[in-house]
Amino acid sequence: MRTVRRRIKARKDETDGRRRRGDQARITVLERAMDVASVDGFEGLTVGSLASDLGIGKSNISALFGDKETLQIKTLDASVGVFIENVITPTQAEISPIKRLHRVCSGWFDYVERRVFPGGCVLHAAINEYRAKPGALRDKVSSYRNNWKALLERTIREAQSAGEIGLDHDAQQLAFKLIAFQAASNTAALLGDKKYFSLGRELTEAAIAEAANGPRMPSPRSGSRES
């Protein structure tokens, strides 16, 4: 039986012992499933291999997740939850939009470098796996990809409104550039190319710094009121 890493937080408000044990069993399976999916792909997930890895019966896993597609979707959801916990959540208390943008991008590189998942960024892995495979998994992956794009674009626009990023920069184009650096850097990290991974981090920081140096929207004067 493999030792299972703990990245998913268990519910603390569950008082029913049977449900609590069920939640713990579900988390144990998902933890292993996330590692398998990050390396072998979500199509590489099977009830049989997970049962063998974890030393539990296939019927137990089937009882928890039902069919293979449900297992895949739940694993994707859990993986993205870990991504959010590591990359996005730590930045939300930051008031300055440009500092938040710096932190979320830096957090992405830290998340990949720490190998939170053995296969690097699970979102990029899922995008590559399902980009040409229609179905429920592709729809889920596309939704998560759109959420990540929207977060970056929204943060950039907030920085422009706050006078922190130049108005001559298109938010969509800058977000595209940042995501492109992430995709190339994820591949570099997986292939052990530390030089190009570091270059991706440097180019990301340079792109944000360049955007901050253009013409800016004047910040509202302290105490001013709209007429």
Backbone as CSV, one residue per row, in Angstrom:
resi,resn,N_x,N_y,N_z,CA_x,CA_y,CA_z,C_x,C_y,C_z
1,MET,0.845,-1.204,0.000,0.000,0.000,0.000,0.878,1.250,0.000
2,ARG,0.582,2.177,-0.905,1.379,3.392,-1.023,1.069,4.386,0.101
3,THR,2.095,5.183,0.456,1.868,6.296,1.364,1.195,7.418,0.582
4,VAL,0.096,7.944,1.111,-0.695,8.944,0.390,-0.399,10.333,0.934
5,ARG,-0.065,11.266,0.028,0.150,12.657,0.423,-1.190,13.286,0.795
6,ARG,-1.127,14.271,1.667,-2.354,14.948,2.087,-2.355,16.391,1.593
7,ARG,-3.175,16.667,0.589,-3.306,18.028,0.054,-4.738,18.529,0.128
8,ILE,-5.688,17.596,0.222,-7.101,17.956,0.298,-7.486,18.106,1.764
9,LYS,-8.137,19.201,2.079,-8.557,19.446,3.455,-9.881,18.740,3.742
10,ALA,-9.908,17.992,4.838,-11.134,17.313,5.236,-12.100,18.306,5.872
11,ARG,-13.384,18.014,5.769,-14.394,18.867,6.408,-14.274,18.767,7.921
12,LYS,-14.333,19.908,8.570,-14.208,19.932,10.030,-15.569,19.962,10.730
13,ASP,-16.639,20.177,9.946,-17.966,20.320,10.546,-18.770,19.021,10.512
14,GLU,-18.142,17.934,10.012,-18.851,16.662,9.926,-18.778,15.921,11.263
15,THR,-19.920,15.701,11.881,-19.960,15.060,13.201,-20.393,13.596,13.131
16,ASP,-21.029,13.208,12.024,-21.457,11.824,11.866,-20.232,10.957,11.559
17,GLY,-19.979,9.968,12.412,-18.791,9.141,12.266,-18.721,8.405,10.946
18,ARG,-19.836,7.854,10.486,-19.840,7.111,9.235,-19.538,8.024,8.052
19,ARG,-20.148,9.201,8.042,-19.879,10.140,6.953,-18.438,10.636,6.998
20,ARG,-17.930,10.833,8.214,-16.547,11.291,8.342,-15.582,10.241,7.789
21,ARG,-15.846,8.972,8.088,-15.001,7.906,7.550,-15.121,7.826,6.028
22,GLY,-16.341,8.048,5.524,-16.541,8.057,4.078,-15.769,9.181,3.414
23,ASP,-15.787,10.372,4.047,-15.039,11.511,3.515,-13.544,11.219,3.496
24,GLN,-13.049,10.610,4.567,-11.623,10.288,4.645,-11.242,9.269,3.578
25,ALA,-12.103,8.284,3.352,-11.830,7.283,2.321,-11.823,7.927,0.936
26,ARG,-12.773,8.831,0.708,-12.858,9.526,-0.574,-11.603,10.378,-0.804
27,ILE,-11.140,11.055,0.230,-9.937,11.878,0.123,-8.716,11.022,-0.182
28,THR,-8.606,9.881,0.487,-7.471,8.983,0.261,-7.405,8.544,-1.202
29,VAL,-8.548,8.176,-1.756,-8.593,7.760,-3.166,-8.248,8.934,-4.076
30,LEU,-8.799,10.107,-3.800,-8.551,11.277,-4.646,-7.096,11.712,-4.611
31,GLU,-6.474,11.619,-3.441,-5.066,11.998,-3.341,-4.212,11.152,-4.284
32,ARG,-4.446,9.863,-4.274,-3.694,8.976,-5.175,-4.094,9.218,-6.624
33,ALA,-5.384,9.400,-6.856,-5.872,9.613,-8.222,-5.272,10.882,-8.830
34,MET,-5.090,11.929,-8.029,-4.514,13.170,-8.539,-3.086,12.950,-9.017
35,ASP,-2.302,12.188,-8.260,-0.925,11.914,-8.663,-0.875,11.089,-9.938
36,VAL,-1.735,10.070,-10.021,-1.782,9.237,-11.222,-2.172,10.080,-12.440
37,ALA,-3.212,10.900,-12.286,-3.698,11.717,-13.403,-2.667,12.734,-13.858
38,SER,-1.892,13.278,-12.920,-0.908,14.310,-13.289,0.231,13.730,-14.119
39,VAL,0.468,12.434,-13.999,1.549,11.785,-14.748,1.017,11.000,-15.945
40,ASP,0.010,10.161,-15.713,-0.518,9.270,-16.757,-1.725,9.837,-17.483
41,GLY,-2.223,10.980,-17.032,-3.412,11.561,-17.628,-4.667,11.052,-16.947
42,PHE,-5.737,11.795,-17.097,-7.002,11.393,-16.469,-7.563,10.133,-17.123
43,GLU,-7.208,9.897,-18.390,-7.637,8.671,-19.046,-6.892,7.463,-18.488
44,GLY,-5.784,7.712,-17.795,-5.019,6.623,-17.193,-5.563,6.165,-15.856
45,LEU,-6.595,6.845,-15.373,-7.208,6.454,-14.101,-8.093,5.225,-14.284
46,THR,-7.877,4.213,-13.469,-8.762,3.049,-13.471,-9.050,2.652,-12.028
47,VAL,-10.229,2.143,-11.818,-10.612,1.697,-10.483,-9.689,0.577,-10.018
48,GLY,-9.335,-0.326,-10.944,-8.488,-1.454,-10.594,-7.103,-1.050,-10.133
49,SER,-6.467,-0.128,-10.871,-5.107,0.287,-10.502,-5.096,1.067,-9.191
50,LEU,-6.114,1.901,-8.974,-6.201,2.641,-7.718,-6.403,1.689,-6.542
51,ALA,-7.272,0.705,-6.731,-7.534,-0.270,-5.677,-6.255,-1.028,-5.324
52,SER,-5.490,-1.398,-6.357,-4.241,-2.117,-6.130,-3.218,-1.236,-5.414
53,ASP,-3.093,0.003,-5.848,-2.144,0.943,-5.228,-2.451,1.166,-3.753
54,LEU,-3.742,1.292,-3.448,-4.160,1.668,-2.098,-4.464,0.464,-1.210
55,GLY,-4.489,-0.724,-1.799,-4.758,-1.912,-1.011,-6.189,-2.004,-0.517
56,ILE,-7.115,-1.534,-1.348,-8.530,-1.608,-0.977,-9.302,-2.266,-2.107
57,GLY,-10.538,-2.663,-1.857,-11.335,-3.346,-2.855,-11.859,-2.413,-3.936
58,LYS,-11.959,-2.914,-5.161,-12.515,-2.116,-6.264,-13.950,-1.697,-5.972
59,SER,-14.679,-2.573,-5.288,-16.078,-2.257,-4.989,-16.184,-1.048,-4.063
60,ASN,-15.176,-0.860,-3.195,-15.186,0.297,-2.290,-15.047,1.599,-3.071
61,ILE,-14.157,1.585,-4.062,-13.962,2.782,-4.883,-15.197,3.038,-5.740
62,SER,-15.750,1.981,-6.290,-16.966,2.138,-7.104,-18.116,2.693,-6.269
63,ALA,-18.195,2.267,-5.012,-19.251,2.762,-4.124,-19.075,4.247,-3.846
64,LEU,-17.820,4.710,-3.803,-17.533,6.119,-3.508,-17.742,7.025,-4.722
65,PHE,-17.424,6.517,-5.921,-17.404,7.392,-7.096,-18.298,6.945,-8.243
66,GLY,-18.770,5.710,-8.217,-19.601,5.249,-9.322,-18.753,4.857,-10.512
67,ASP,-18.995,5.476,-11.667,-18.286,5.083,-12.889,-16.964,5.838,-13.052
68,LYS,-16.220,5.460,-14.093,-14.891,6.024,-14.332,-14.950,7.523,-14.608
69,GLU,-15.935,7.956,-15.404,-16.017,9.378,-15.732,-16.250,10.229,-14.489
70,THR,-17.085,9.742,-13.583,-17.307,10.474,-12.336,-16.016,10.553,-11.523
71,LEU,-15.271,9.454,-11.482,-13.976,9.454,-10.803,-13.042,10.468,-11.432
72,GLN,-12.998,10.531,-12.754,-12.139,11.484,-13.457,-12.537,12.928,-13.141
73,ILE,-13.833,13.203,-13.183,-14.307,14.568,-12.927,-14.022,14.975,-11.483
74,LYS,-14.277,14.084,-10.539,-14.015,14.388,-9.137,-12.522,14.592,-8.894
75,THR,-11.691,13.832,-9.605,-10.242,13.998,-9.482,-9.807,15.337,-10.059
76,LEU,-10.383,15.713,-11.193,-10.079,17.019,-11.783,-10.504,18.135,-10.837
77,ASP,-11.722,18.038,-10.286,-12.208,19.057,-9.357,-11.290,19.184,-8.138
78,ALA,-10.875,18.044,-7.590,-9.993,18.057,-6.421,-8.635,18.656,-6.763
79,SER,-8.118,18.324,-7.950,-6.822,18.844,-8.393,-6.854,20.359,-8.545
80,VAL,-7.931,20.855,-9.138,-8.071,22.308,-9.304,-8.258,22.969,-7.939
81,GLY,-8.941,22.284,-7.018,-9.071,22.814,-5.660,-7.724,22.988,-4.988
82,VAL,-6.822,22.033,-5.183,-5.464,22.137,-4.636,-4.715,23.276,-5.315
83,PHE,-4.898,23.419,-6.633,-4.292,24.520,-7.383,-4.746,25.866,-6.811
84,ILE,-6.035,26.012,-6.597,-6.579,27.262,-6.050,-6.014,27.535,-4.660
85,GLU,-5.955,26.504,-3.839,-5.457,26.643,-2.470,-4.000,27.088,-2.441
86,ASN,-3.212,26.628,-3.410,-1.783,26.933,-3.440,-1.444,28.214,-4.187
87,VAL,-2.218,28.528,-5.229,-1.850,29.631,-6.117,-2.711,30.881,-5.918
88,ILE,-4.018,30.698,-5.778,-4.929,31.848,-5.784,-5.271,32.342,-4.381
89,THR,-5.666,31.436,-3.504,-6.119,31.818,-2.166,-5.119,32.687,-1.403
90,PRO,-3.813,32.379,-1.436,-2.855,33.196,-0.671,-2.756,34.649,-1.130
91,THR,-3.299,34.966,-2.315,-3.174,36.326,-2.850,-4.384,37.203,-2.574
92,GLN,-5.478,36.626,-2.099,-6.744,37.348,-2.072,-6.802,38.476,-1.055
93,ALA,-5.945,38.436,-0.047,-5.941,39.512,0.951,-5.153,40.728,0.469
94,GLU,-4.435,40.589,-0.640,-3.628,41.688,-1.177,-4.526,42.741,-1.811
95,ILE,-4.448,43.965,-1.322,-5.318,45.042,-1.804,-4.880,45.557,-3.164
96,SER,-3.589,45.721,-3.356,-3.061,46.255,-4.614,-3.215,45.231,-5.737
97,PRO,-3.928,45.556,-6.821,-4.114,44.598,-7.908,-2.813,44.149,-8.559
98,ILE,-1.866,45.068,-8.748,-0.628,44.655,-9.419,0.213,43.761,-8.514
99,LYS,0.175,44.002,-7.213,0.878,43.112,-6.289,0.200,41.742,-6.263
100,ARG,-1.130,41.758,-6.378,-1.868,40.498,-6.425,-1.515,39.724,-7.697
101,LEU,-1.361,40.441,-8.818,-0.966,39.808,-10.074,0.432,39.215,-9.949
102,HIS,1.355,39.991,-9.372,2.709,39.478,-9.132,2.654,38.207,-8.290
103,ARG,1.879,38.234,-7.225,1.844,37.114,-6.290,1.205,35.877,-6.894
104,VAL,0.146,36.056,-7.679,-0.518,34.889,-8.242,0.366,34.240,-9.309
105,CYS,1.097,35.037,-10.064,2.003,34.478,-11.076,3.218,33.831,-10.414
106,SER,3.765,34.503,-9.414,4.880,33.923,-8.665,4.440,32.643,-7.963
107,GLY,3.203,32.653,-7.432,2.657,31.479,-6.769,2.517,30.301,-7.715
108,TRP,2.181,30.591,-8.981,2.084,29.515,-9.964,3.450,28.856,-10.162
109,PHE,4.491,29.664,-10.311,5.832,29.101,-10.502,6.285,28.325,-9.261
110,ASP,5.971,28.832,-8.089,6.325,28.111,-6.853,5.600,26.765,-6.779
111,TYR,4.334,26.776,-7.168,3.501,25.562,-7.132,4.072,24.471,-8.041
112,VAL,4.538,24.867,-9.214,5.142,23.899,-10.136,6.513,23.463,-9.630
113,GLU,7.288,24.413,-9.156,8.650,24.104,-8.697,8.645,23.183,-7.478
114,ARG,7.648,23.343,-6.588,7.551,22.495,-5.404,7.023,21.105,-5.727
115,ARG,6.590,20.900,-6.965,6.005,19.620,-7.375,4.843,19.238,-6.463
116,VAL,3.909,20.175,-6.319,2.680,19.850,-5.597,2.034,18.630,-6.241
117,PHE,2.126,18.568,-7.569,1.760,17.370,-8.323,3.006,16.898,-9.077
118,PRO,3.256,15.595,-9.126,4.463,15.104,-9.796,4.515,15.444,-11.281
119,GLY,3.338,15.669,-11.890,3.287,15.996,-13.312,3.198,17.479,-13.599
120,GLY,3.595,18.311,-12.628,3.572,19.761,-12.842,2.190,20.354,-12.670
121,CYS,1.880,21.377,-13.465,0.589,22.056,-13.360,-0.520,21.174,-13.917
122,VAL,-1.441,20.779,-13.065,-2.491,19.848,-13.484,-3.415,20.487,-14.516
123,LEU,-3.586,21.800,-14.469,-4.471,22.455,-15.425,-3.896,22.382,-16.832
124,HIS,-2.601,22.671,-16.974,-1.969,22.587,-18.289,-1.960,21.150,-18.797
125,ALA,-1.738,20.192,-17.894,-1.749,18.781,-18.291,-3.128,18.382,-18.816
126,ALA,-4.181,18.827,-18.117,-5.546,18.483,-18.527,-5.911,19.157,-19.848
127,ILE,-5.469,20.390,-20.035,-5.734,21.095,-21.295,-5.123,20.331,-22.469
128,ASN,-3.873,19.904,-22.311,-3.201,19.167,-23.383,-3.888,17.829,-23.658
129,GLU,-4.388,17.194,-22.604,-5.002,15.876,-22.766,-6.362,15.947,-23.444
130,TYR,-7.145,16.983,-23.143,-8.534,17.012,-23.610,-8.822,18.084,-24.664
131,ARG,-7.801,18.734,-25.171,-8.051,19.811,-26.137,-8.766,19.329,-27.395
132,ALA,-8.608,18.050,-27.751,-9.258,17.527,-28.962,-10.178,16.355,-28.665
133,LYS,-10.633,16.230,-27.414,-11.504,15.120,-27.025,-12.814,15.672,-26.480
134,PRO,-13.843,15.792,-27.307,-15.133,16.329,-26.841,-15.727,15.462,-25.740
135,GLY,-16.478,16.115,-24.862,-17.139,15.372,-23.800,-17.167,16.150,-22.500
136,ALA,-17.658,15.517,-21.453,-17.821,16.173,-20.158,-16.497,16.625,-19.563
137,LEU,-15.444,15.821,-19.726,-14.131,16.187,-19.182,-13.575,17.428,-19.883
138,ARG,-13.715,17.456,-21.200,-13.233,18.616,-21.957,-14.000,19.875,-21.559
139,ASP,-15.298,19.746,-21.363,-16.101,20.896,-20.952,-15.635,21.426,-19.590
140,LYS,-15.337,20.500,-18.675,-14.851,20.897,-17.350,-13.504,21.605,-17.460
141,VAL,-12.610,21.011,-18.229,-11.268,21.579,-18.407,-11.361,22.965,-19.024
142,SER,-12.212,23.107,-20.048,-12.392,24.397,-20.707,-12.919,25.444,-19.728
143,SER,-13.833,25.042,-18.859,-14.392,25.958,-17.867,-13.308,26.432,-16.895
144,TYR,-12.489,25.510,-16.418,-11.412,25.887,-15.495,-10.372,26.769,-16.195
145,ARG,-10.080,26.475,-17.443,-9.142,27.306,-18.214,-9.694,28.724,-18.362
146,ASN,-10.982,28.826,-18.676,-11.606,30.142,-18.823,-11.596,30.915,-17.501
147,ASN,-11.777,30.206,-16.393,-11.734,30.866,-15.081,-10.354,31.443,-14.797
148,TRP,-9.304,30.693,-15.156,-7.931,31.162,-14.936,-7.636,32.376,-15.819
149,LYS,-8.040,32.309,-17.080,-7.865,33.461,-17.972,-8.602,34.677,-17.424
150,ALA,-9.839,34.474,-17.012,-10.659,35.575,-16.515,-10.057,36.196,-15.257
151,LEU,-9.499,35.371,-14.389,-8.876,35.897,-13.172,-7.711,36.813,-13.511
152,LEU,-6.855,36.387,-14.430,-5.701,37.204,-14.809,-6.160,38.492,-15.493
153,GLU,-7.096,38.374,-16.421,-7.565,39.562,-17.134,-8.243,40.544,-16.183
154,ARG,-9.055,40.032,-15.277,-9.749,40.894,-14.317,-8.756,41.619,-13.409
155,THR,-7.737,40.904,-12.963,-6.736,41.517,-12.084,-5.959,42.599,-12.826
156,ILE,-5.661,42.357,-14.095,-4.961,43.355,-14.907,-5.821,44.608,-15.077
157,ARG,-7.095,44.411,-15.364,-7.993,45.565,-15.536,-8.171,46.333,-14.226
158,GLU,-8.213,45.613,-13.109,-8.302,46.280,-11.810,-7.039,47.108,-11.556
159,ALA,-5.897,46.576,-11.977,-4.642,47.320,-11.820,-4.641,48.562,-12.698
160,GLN,-5.238,48.466,-13.875,-5.344,49.647,-14.735,-6.250,50.702,-14.096
161,SER,-7.369,50.265,-13.552,-8.292,51.195,-12.903,-7.657,51.857,-11.688
162,ALA,-6.743,51.124,-11.040,-6.068,51.661,-9.858,-4.848,52.504,-10.226
163,GLY,-4.575,52.643,-11.528,-3.428,53.429,-11.957,-2.106,52.712,-11.791
164,GLU,-2.143,51.376,-11.742,-0.922,50.602,-11.508,-0.370,49.944,-12.770
165,ILE,-1.188,49.837,-13.812,-0.760,49.263,-15.087,-1.153,50.230,-16.189
166,GLY,-0.265,50.369,-17.164,-0.489,51.323,-18.237,-1.724,51.035,-19.052
167,LEU,-2.395,52.102,-19.450,-3.615,51.975,-20.234,-3.351,51.530,-21.667
168,ASP,-2.083,51.598,-22.104,-1.754,51.191,-23.466,-1.574,49.677,-23.587
169,HIS,-1.760,48.971,-22.495,-1.634,47.514,-22.522,-3.014,46.865,-22.549
170,ASP,-3.208,45.941,-23.467,-4.459,45.212,-23.570,-4.458,44.069,-22.549
171,ALA,-5.481,44.025,-21.700,-5.522,43.033,-20.619,-5.522,41.609,-21.168
172,GLN,-6.248,41.389,-22.242,-6.322,40.050,-22.820,-4.972,39.618,-23.380
173,GLN,-4.286,40.535,-24.048,-2.988,40.205,-24.617,-1.950,39.933,-23.535
174,LEU,-1.979,40.702,-22.467,-1.026,40.492,-21.379,-1.306,39.155,-20.691
175,ALA,-2.567,38.843,-20.463,-2.920,37.563,-19.850,-2.486,36.405,-20.753
176,PHE,-2.673,36.565,-22.061,-2.241,35.545,-23.016,-0.739,35.305,-22.899
177,LYS,0.001,36.381,-22.807,1.453,36.275,-22.693,1.857,35.555,-21.409
178,LEU,1.220,35.895,-20.301,1.542,35.267,-19.019,1.237,33.770,-19.048
179,ILE,0.100,33.401,-19.652,-0.277,31.989,-19.733,0.665,31.231,-20.664
180,ALA,1.103,31.883,-21.744,2.061,31.252,-22.659,3.378,30.973,-21.944
181,PHE,3.827,31.917,-21.124,5.054,31.695,-20.343,4.866,30.518,-19.388
182,GLN,3.688,30.416,-18.803,3.413,29.314,-17.871,3.442,27.968,-18.592
183,ALA,2.830,27.903,-19.764,2.789,26.643,-20.507,4.198,26.179,-20.869
184,ALA,5.017,27.106,-21.374,6.393,26.753,-21.739,7.216,26.384,-20.508
185,SER,6.982,27.081,-19.416,7.729,26.828,-18.182,7.341,25.494,-17.561
186,ASN,6.068,25.130,-17.679,5.621,23.838,-17.143,6.328,22.701,-17.867
187,THR,6.427,22.812,-19.196,7.138,21.797,-19.979,8.608,21.748,-19.579
188,ALA,9.217,22.911,-19.414,10.630,22.971,-19.026,10.846,22.295,-17.676
189,ALA,9.953,22.558,-16.723,10.085,21.970,-15.389,10.007,20.454,-15.454
190,LEU,9.078,19.929,-16.248,8.892,18.484,-16.347,10.088,17.805,-17.005
191,LEU,10.774,18.527,-17.896,11.937,17.973,-18.589,13.243,18.279,-17.859
192,GLY,13.133,18.895,-16.684,14.322,19.185,-15.893,15.155,20.339,-16.414
193,ASP,14.543,21.187,-17.258,15.261,22.332,-17.827,15.109,23.531,-16.901
194,LYS,15.956,23.584,-15.883,15.856,24.638,-14.876,16.133,26.018,-15.460
195,LYS,17.004,26.080,-16.448,17.345,27.368,-17.051,16.128,28.003,-17.710
196,TYR,15.387,27.209,-18.510,14.222,27.761,-19.192,13.067,27.994,-18.231
197,PHE,12.973,27.179,-17.183,11.944,27.419,-16.179,12.200,28.769,-15.495
198,SER,13.454,29.031,-15.125,13.814,30.315,-14.504,13.596,31.462,-15.475
199,LEU,13.884,31.211,-16.763,13.668,32.245,-17.775,12.188,32.590,-17.866
200,GLY,11.326,31.579,-17.785,9.892,31.832,-17.815,9.450,32.703,-16.661
201,ARG,10.001,32.462,-15.480,9.675,33.291,-14.317,10.150,34.726,-14.531
202,GLU,11.369,34.866,-15.054,11.930,36.203,-15.290,11.128,36.968,-16.337
203,LEU,10.734,36.288,-17.408,9.956,36.945,-18.462,8.574,37.354,-17.965
204,THR,8.010,36.560,-17.085,6.718,36.908,-16.491,6.840,38.177,-15.673
205,GLU,7.850,38.240,-14.825,8.066,39.429,-14.001,8.347,40.651,-14.872
206,ALA,9.107,40.447,-15.957,9.439,41.560,-16.861,8.196,42.070,-17.586
207,ALA,7.304,41.145,-17.980,6.089,41.548,-18.691,5.182,42.388,-17.794
208,ILE,5.077,42.007,-16.535,4.249,42.784,-15.595,4.891,44.131,-15.318
209,ALA,6.218,44.141,-15.157,6.931,45.400,-14.895,6.807,46.348,-16.080
210,GLU,6.897,45.811,-17.303,6.753,46.641,-18.500,5.360,47.249,-18.564
211,ALA,4.352,46.451,-18.240,2.979,46.953,-18.260,2.784,48.063,-17.240
212,ALA,3.504,47.991,-16.146,3.365,48.996,-15.088,4.039,50.314,-15.439
213,ASN,4.828,50.328,-16.511,5.585,51.535,-16.850,4.936,52.397,-17.927
214,GLY,3.766,51.975,-18.443,3.115,52.745,-19.489,2.229,53.839,-18.936
215,PRO,1.526,54.599,-19.816,0.581,55.627,-19.366,-0.479,55.019,-18.460
216,ARG,-0.811,55.715,-17.403,-1.734,55.158,-16.409,-2.958,56.037,-16.209
217,MET,-4.021,55.401,-15.726,-5.232,56.125,-15.389,-4.985,56.882,-14.085
218,PRO,-5.275,58.179,-14.051,-5.058,58.936,-12.809,-5.842,58.330,-11.654
219,SER,-5.207,58.197,-10.498,-5.889,57.685,-9.314,-6.820,58.751,-8.763
220,PRO,-7.988,58.373,-8.238,-8.904,59.354,-7.648,-8.232,60.094,-6.502
221,ARG,-8.457,61.385,-6.414,-7.856,62.170,-5.319,-8.497,61.805,-4.007
222,SER,-7.685,61.797,-2.987,-8.187,61.457,-1.647,-9.223,62.463,-1.216
223,GLY,-10.399,61.981,-0.811,-11.446,62.844,-0.283,-12.301,63.498,-1.346
224,SER,-11.985,63.250,-2.652,-12.774,63.878,-3.712,-14.122,63.197,-3.846
225,ARG,-15.104,63.927,-4.304,-16.448,63.405,-4.488,-16.903,63.643,-5.901
226,GLU,-17.742,62.718,-6.369,-18.303,62.920,-7.711,-19.369,64.000,-7.640
227,SER,-19.377,64.853,-8.630,-20.374,65.927,-8.650,-21.675,65.423,-9.193
